[in-house]
Amino acid sequence: MKNLTIIFLFLTSVVFSQDEVPNVTLNDLNGEGFDVRSFSEDGQLTVISLWATWCVPCLKELDAINDVYPDWQEETGVQLVAISIDDARTQKRVRPLINGKGWPYKILLDENHDFKRAIGAASVPLTLLVKNNKVLYRHSGYSPGAEDELYEKIKEYSK
């Protein structure tokens, strides 16, 4: 019975984890709509980070990446799109947080969780590395140093 449970959990995660960027349009902080797929077309290597203002590990991850992001961009040309899953109650905190942090990332709002559902995200933070709308690397959660693993994947796929 234990083996069946493990097999079921594995198959469930495989079925609900997308290997392609879903065709979802999200608004930025100014209300302009962007097709999420457009960020990874034409060979553009893109990190998509699902996060929320109330998620401490999310903030730590985005802060850690911010410290090295200019170097990443210079070496590999990677871009980062941070997609907030804050709902109507907490969405008003996004702009002040971004302004305070000074993050250079493209910020999109997934207020109805359309992208989160379509990509099969169970929790945040969720970090995806995508190219040509294919998910090349997927990582849930954050612990210090996870950005180094992400950077190794970025270098691997930027060649």
DRENVO-120192 format. One line per 5 residues: their letters; for each residue x, y, z of N, C-alpha, C. Coordinates in Angstrom, 3 decimals, always signed. Each point is the difference from the previous one (the first is absolute). Last residue first. Layout:
% residues N
A> X/Y/Z/X/Y/Z/X/Y/Z | ... $
END
This chain:
% residues 159
KSYEK> +24.271/+28.057/-23.344/+1.028/-0.326/-1.015/-0.637/-0.309/-1.338 | -2.260/+0.883/+4.245/+0.252/+1.192/-0.798/+1.031/-0.256/-1.097 | -1.469/-3.213/+3.435/-0.966/+0.168/-1.097/+0.238/+1.241/-0.856 | +2.868/-1.060/+3.780/-0.112/-1.218/-0.810/-0.884/+0.221/-1.217 | +0.354/+3.425/+3.259/+1.221/-0.107/-0.816/-0.068/-1.211/-0.931 $
IKEYL> -3.497/+0.492/+3.065/-0.036/+1.102/-0.975/+1.207/-0.090/-0.920 | -0.165/-2.937/+3.625/-0.938/-0.406/-1.054/-0.084/+1.071/-1.089 | +2.548/+0.998/+3.770/+0.660/-1.088/-0.733/-0.885/-0.485/-1.143 | -1.821/+3.139/+2.954/+0.976/+0.611/-0.900/+0.763/-1.054/-0.796 | -3.029/-1.417/+3.345/-0.718/+0.592/-1.128/+0.988/+0.590/-1.001 $
EDEAG> +1.758/-1.564/+3.991/-0.432/-1.131/-0.822/-0.733/+0.505/-1.242 | +1.134/+3.194/+3.145/+1.216/-0.496/-0.642/-0.312/-1.188/-0.914 | -3.383/+1.857/+2.735/+0.264/+0.862/-1.162/+1.269/-0.439/-0.733 | -1.278/-2.005/+4.090/-0.779/-0.536/-1.121/+0.216/+0.838/-1.262 | +1.767/+1.043/+4.447/+0.863/-0.724/-0.928/-0.749/-0.579/-1.188 $
PSYGS> -2.647/+0.842/+4.513/+1.175/+0.758/-0.437/+0.935/-0.858/-0.855 | -5.033/-1.247/-0.219/+0.951/-0.034/+1.101/+1.238/+0.736/-0.494 | -5.507/-0.936/-1.661/+1.261/+0.727/-0.031/+0.781/-0.270/+1.270 | -4.462/-2.007/-3.485/+0.591/+0.338/+1.290/+1.282/+0.796/-0.176 | -1.238/-2.989/-4.085/-0.944/+0.513/+1.001/+0.736/+0.274/+1.296 $
HRYLV> +1.301/-0.498/-5.583/+0.409/-0.164/+1.391/-1.028/+0.642/+0.926 | +1.432/-1.580/-5.528/-1.097/+0.369/+0.903/+0.459/-0.263/+1.423 | +1.698/+0.315/-5.655/+0.366/-0.242/+1.403/-1.120/+0.549/+0.870 | -0.443/+0.097/-4.691/+1.241/-0.755/+0.022/+0.384/-0.435/+1.415 | -4.540/+1.488/-3.062/+0.534/+0.049/+1.360/+1.201/-0.933/+0.050 $
KNNKV> -1.943/+2.686/-4.409/+0.168/-1.312/+0.633/+0.588/+0.207/+1.392 | -0.723/+3.489/-3.405/-1.245/-0.419/+0.664/+0.029/-1.417/+0.549 | +3.875/+2.315/-1.759/-0.901/-0.402/-1.086/-1.274/-0.639/+0.543 | +2.827/+0.321/+3.875/+0.572/+0.446/-1.273/-0.882/-0.558/-1.107 | +0.412/+0.538/+5.945/-0.685/-0.323/-1.249/+0.749/+0.578/-1.199 $
LLTLP> -0.112/-1.235/+5.672/+0.917/+0.480/-1.019/-0.584/-0.454/-1.324 | -2.203/+0.865/+5.181/+0.058/-0.711/-1.271/+1.077/+0.633/-0.866 | -1.933/-0.224/+5.483/+0.918/+0.594/-0.962/+0.080/-0.898/-1.221 | -3.205/+1.132/+4.633/+0.239/-0.962/-1.079/+0.846/+0.722/-1.035 | -1.426/+0.724/+5.634/+0.447/+0.412/-1.316/+0.151/-1.180/-0.952 $
VSAAG> -3.929/-0.549/+1.874/+1.041/+0.948/-0.383/+1.068/+0.014/+1.085 | -3.818/-3.953/-1.861/+0.371/+1.000/+1.001/+1.036/+0.949/-0.585 | -2.181/-3.319/-2.668/-0.695/-0.297/+1.251/+0.274/+1.074/+1.051 | -0.031/-0.074/-5.646/+0.744/+0.380/+1.210/-0.835/-0.277/+1.241 | -0.684/-0.562/-5.103/-0.055/-1.086/+0.976/+0.790/+0.281/+1.261 $
IARKF> -1.064/+2.690/-4.125/+1.342/-0.575/+0.082/+0.059/-1.135/+1.030 | -4.073/+2.404/-0.671/+0.382/-0.558/-1.295/+1.383/-0.657/+0.038 | -1.720/+2.320/+3.845/-0.740/-1.230/-0.280/+0.498/-0.671/-1.270 | +1.861/+4.179/+1.052/+0.354/-0.965/+1.045/-0.685/-1.345/-0.243 | -1.153/+3.668/-2.737/+1.301/-0.556/-0.338/+0.392/-1.078/+1.004 $
DHNED> -4.016/+2.257/+0.872/-0.104/-0.707/-1.270/+1.325/-0.666/-0.373 | -1.625/+2.789/+3.990/+0.789/-1.243/+0.058/-0.111/-0.832/-1.271 | -1.648/+4.579/+1.052/-0.990/-1.090/+0.001/+0.650/-1.380/+0.037 | +2.690/+4.001/-0.030/-1.010/+0.210/+1.039/-1.062/-1.094/+0.059 | +4.862/+1.012/-1.804/-0.853/-1.163/-0.282/-1.128/-0.010/+1.027 $
LLIKY> +3.842/+3.731/-2.105/-0.961/-0.344/+1.052/-0.900/-1.145/-0.458 | +5.394/+2.005/-1.108/-1.352/-0.249/-0.495/-0.869/-0.459/+1.157 | +5.125/+2.503/-1.124/-0.962/-0.475/+1.001/-1.369/-0.135/-0.657 | +5.586/+0.187/-1.294/-1.332/+0.258/-0.540/-0.972/-0.623/+0.992 | +4.773/+1.523/+1.957/-0.729/-1.027/-0.736/-1.276/+0.552/-0.616 $
PWGKG> +3.579/+1.972/+3.003/-0.057/+0.393/-1.412/-0.841/-0.946/-0.859 | -0.148/+1.647/+5.475/+0.250/-1.129/-0.890/-0.144/+0.441/-1.454 | -0.380/+2.444/+4.458/+0.730/+0.433/-1.185/+0.343/-1.137/-0.942 | -2.406/+0.479/+4.513/+1.074/-0.956/-0.286/+0.862/+0.450/-1.178 | -3.838/+2.555/+1.298/+0.945/-0.046/+1.116/+1.193/-0.899/-0.275 $
NILPR> -3.570/+0.232/-3.140/+0.684/+1.291/+0.063/+1.056/+0.016/+1.110 | -2.739/-3.780/-0.327/+0.899/+0.068/-1.153/+0.791/+1.308/+0.032 | -3.363/-0.505/+3.224/+1.088/-0.946/+0.256/+1.039/+0.067/-1.121 | -3.992/+2.524/-0.453/+0.909/+0.562/+1.006/+1.191/-0.921/+0.307 | -3.253/-1.673/-3.107/+0.720/+1.179/-0.504/+0.913/+0.608/+1.069 $
VRKQT> -2.817/-3.712/+1.314/+1.019/-0.350/-0.994/+0.815/+1.227/-0.427 | -3.937/-0.267/+3.056/+1.340/+0.034/+0.597/+1.115/-0.199/-1.034 | -4.771/-0.293/-0.898/+0.368/+1.402/+0.195/+1.392/+0.144/+0.630 | -2.159/-4.284/-0.645/+0.609/+0.542/-1.210/+0.443/+1.454/+0.159 | -2.445/-3.067/+3.130/+1.410/+0.316/+0.241/+0.691/+0.652/-1.202 $
RADDI> -4.750/-1.264/+0.042/+0.267/+0.526/+1.350/+1.433/+0.464/+0.183 | -1.541/-2.129/-4.083/-0.538/+1.356/+0.137/+0.307/+0.608/+1.373 | +3.372/-3.823/-1.237/-1.406/+0.156/-0.380/-0.452/+1.441/+0.262 | +5.040/-2.266/-1.291/-0.806/+0.691/+1.013/-1.421/+0.183/-0.507 | +4.025/-2.033/-2.121/-1.292/-0.692/+0.115/-0.864/+0.631/+1.088 $
SIAVL> +4.309/+1.627/-3.492/-0.612/+0.024/+1.332/-1.342/-0.714/-0.024 | +4.617/-0.246/-3.069/-1.458/-0.018/-0.083/-0.564/-0.123/+1.408 | +4.769/+1.478/-2.800/-0.533/-0.366/+1.312/-1.523/+0.139/-0.042 | +4.334/-0.669/-3.555/-1.362/+0.493/+0.094/-0.554/-0.517/+1.317 | +5.153/+0.691/-2.441/-0.841/-0.573/+1.049/-1.348/+0.701/-0.015 $
QVGTE> +4.441/-1.178/-3.649/-0.892/+0.985/+0.605/-0.852/-0.703/+1.052 | +5.130/-0.843/-2.725/-1.249/-0.468/+0.601/-0.825/+1.189/+0.508 | +4.560/-0.217/-2.140/-1.140/+0.660/-0.631/-1.346/-0.412/+0.565 | +4.833/-1.216/+1.227/-0.875/-0.936/-0.717/-1.162/+0.655/-0.748 | +3.596/+2.399/+2.538/+0.644/-1.227/-0.469/-0.897/-0.839/-0.915 $
EQWDP> -1.588/+4.082/+2.011/+1.174/+0.312/-0.810/+0.609/-1.262/-0.609 | -3.603/-0.421/+3.040/-0.432/+0.572/-1.269/+1.182/+0.258/-0.919 | +0.878/-1.525/+4.359/-0.673/-1.043/-0.769/-0.379/+0.527/-1.379 | +1.730/+3.078/+3.082/+1.048/-0.895/-0.507/-0.595/-1.101/-0.867 | -2.996/+2.923/+2.218/+0.731/+0.690/-1.070/+1.122/-0.861/-0.610 $
YVDNI> -2.484/-1.849/+3.735/-0.733/+0.095/-1.264/+0.747/+0.772/-1.089 | +0.931/-1.000/+4.890/+0.865/-0.522/-1.070/-0.611/+0.149/-1.400 | -2.216/+1.505/+4.081/+1.405/+0.300/+0.283/+0.925/-0.410/-1.147 | -4.679/-1.082/-0.011/+0.242/+1.409/-0.296/+1.469/+0.376/+0.191 | -1.609/-4.277/+1.305/+0.231/+0.090/-1.443/+0.328/+1.439/-0.386 $
ADLEK> -1.192/-0.730/+4.444/+1.278/-0.671/-0.276/+0.339/+0.077/-1.489 | -4.214/+1.636/+1.396/+1.086/+0.863/+0.497/+1.363/-0.601/-0.337 | -3.787/-2.580/-0.951/+0.093/+1.110/-0.941/+1.065/+1.012/+0.429 | -0.846/-3.649/+2.914/+0.519/-0.472/-1.272/+0.188/+1.154/-0.984 | -2.038/+0.909/+4.143/+1.423/-0.311/+0.179/+0.629/-0.453/-1.313 $
LCPVC> -4.625/+0.716/+0.102/+0.709/+1.270/+0.084/+1.498/-0.226/+0.154 | -2.798/-3.777/+0.067/-0.057/+0.643/-1.322/+0.832/+1.273/-0.003 | -0.648/-2.311/+4.110/+1.001/-0.633/-0.875/+0.026/+0.611/-1.406 | -3.349/+1.667/+2.980/+1.363/+0.373/+0.402/+1.061/-0.704/-0.856 | -5.181/+1.366/-1.019/+0.843/-1.194/-0.023/+1.455/+0.393/+0.279 $
WTAWL> -3.859/+2.975/-0.670/-0.095/-0.618/+1.324/+0.935/-1.206/+0.141 | -0.532/+2.438/-4.138/+0.526/+0.938/+0.997/+0.045/-0.613/+1.393 | +0.515/-3.108/-4.377/-1.056/+0.785/+0.631/+0.619/+0.883/+1.075 | +1.318/-3.261/-4.866/+0.273/+0.474/+1.342/-1.225/+0.731/+0.545 | +2.580/-2.855/-4.439/-1.297/+0.221/+0.622/+0.247/+0.330/+1.458 $
SIVTL> +3.253/+0.382/-4.505/-0.090/-0.239/+1.436/-1.412/+0.313/+0.472 | +3.163/-1.105/-4.667/-1.318/+0.428/+0.462/-0.088/-0.393/+1.468 | +4.079/+0.834/-3.872/-0.363/-0.554/+1.297/-1.372/+0.566/+0.338 | +2.522/-0.684/-5.005/-0.752/+0.794/+0.967/-0.229/-0.798/+1.272 | +2.595/+0.404/-5.237/+0.025/-0.757/+1.249/-0.610/+0.878/+1.087 $
QGDES> -0.651/+0.033/-5.544/+0.258/+0.796/+1.202/-0.089/-0.894/+1.239 | -0.846/-1.197/-4.800/+1.232/-0.389/+0.674/+0.334/+0.786/+1.251 | -4.093/+0.579/-2.678/+1.204/+0.353/-0.773/+1.292/-0.262/+0.761 | -4.141/+0.379/+3.206/+0.034/-0.333/-1.418/+1.353/+0.363/-0.603 | -1.869/+0.682/+4.604/+0.998/-1.047/-0.245/+0.044/-0.458/-1.457 $
FSRVD> -2.965/+3.474/+1.828/+1.281/+0.249/+0.650/+1.061/-1.047/-0.317 | -4.729/-0.079/-1.420/+0.830/+0.911/-0.795/+1.380/+0.232/+0.610 | -3.631/-2.565/+2.074/+0.800/-0.750/-0.977/+0.956/+0.911/-0.774 | -3.256/+1.742/+3.029/+1.174/-0.524/+0.694/+0.907/-0.751/-0.968 | -3.176/+4.112/-1.182/-0.090/-1.441/-0.159/+1.285/-0.570/+0.605 $
FGEGN> -2.222/+4.777/+1.442/+1.118/-0.691/-0.643/-0.306/-1.484/-0.075 | -2.490/+5.313/+1.105/-0.033/-1.458/-0.111/+1.189/-0.559/-0.758 | -0.828/+4.589/+3.231/+0.273/-0.442/-1.369/+0.084/-1.520/-0.042 | -0.585/+2.878/+3.978/-1.203/-0.497/-0.648/+0.195/-0.443/-1.435 | +3.311/+1.550/+3.364/-0.694/+1.117/-0.643/-1.257/-0.431/-0.737 $
LDNLT> +3.003/-3.076/+2.211/-0.466/+0.921/+1.033/-0.747/+1.201/-0.567 | -0.143/-4.323/-3.009/+1.092/+0.512/+0.808/-0.586/+0.992/+1.017 | -2.695/-4.339/-2.230/+0.267/+1.434/-0.002/+1.229/+0.329/+0.820 | -1.315/-4.648/-2.954/-0.016/+0.610/+1.323/+0.327/+1.482/-0.131 | -1.489/-4.780/-3.046/+0.308/+1.426/-0.031/-0.176/+0.570/+1.397 $
VNPVE> +1.144/-5.157/-2.189/-0.763/+0.790/+0.961/+0.442/+1.457/-0.124 | +1.093/-5.097/-1.856/-0.419/+1.198/-0.721/-0.942/+0.800/+0.896 | +4.027/-3.436/+1.798/-1.397/+0.110/-0.433/-0.279/+1.338/-0.686 | +4.619/-2.944/+0.120/-0.547/+1.225/+0.592/-1.433/+0.143/-0.502 | +2.187/-4.889/+0.460/-0.055/+1.146/-0.894/-0.588/+1.193/+0.751 $
DQSFV> +0.349/-4.283/+1.931/+1.339/+0.124/-0.557/+0.048/+1.109/-1.056 | -3.131/-1.132/+4.728/+0.063/+0.278/-1.425/+1.449/+0.057/-0.470 | -2.603/-2.608/+4.120/+1.126/+0.887/-0.270/+0.114/+0.172/-1.503 | -3.214/-2.969/+1.927/-0.374/+1.384/+0.240/+1.151/+0.982/-0.174 | +0.580/-4.775/-0.640/-1.164/+0.388/-0.788/-0.288/+1.492/+0.142 $
VSTLF> +3.432/-1.950/+2.621/+0.382/+0.011/-1.406/-1.158/+0.514/-0.857 | -0.732/-0.645/+4.604/+0.896/+1.141/-0.210/+0.421/+0.093/-1.458 | -2.627/-3.670/+1.236/-0.776/+1.229/+0.131/+0.879/+1.210/-0.257 | +2.023/-4.235/+0.171/-0.760/+0.180/-1.232/-0.824/+1.276/+0.030 | +2.356/-1.161/+3.928/+0.931/+0.283/-1.092/-0.760/+0.278/-1.294 $
LFIIT> -2.485/-1.403/+3.729/+0.509/+1.359/+0.195/+0.957/+0.403/-1.124 | -1.616/-4.446/+0.011/-1.081/+0.945/-0.275/+0.491/+1.442/+0.130 | +2.945/-3.445/+1.238/-0.177/+0.021/-1.454/-1.078/+1.008/-0.385 | +0.644/-0.768/+4.566/+1.167/+0.685/-0.563/-0.134/+0.118/-1.516 | -3.260/-2.495/+2.238/-0.124/+1.408/+0.362/+1.144/+0.802/-0.612 $
LNKM> +0.104/-4.669/-0.410/-1.037/+0.568/-0.852/-0.170/+1.491/+0.266 | +2.918/-2.435/+2.772/+0.563/+0.168/-1.348/-1.013/+0.610/-0.959 | -1.417/-1.150/+4.338/+0.902/+1.145/+0.062/+0.596/+0.287/-1.373 | -2.630/-3.838/+0.540/-0.822/+1.202/+0.000/+0.863/+1.262/+0.000 $
END
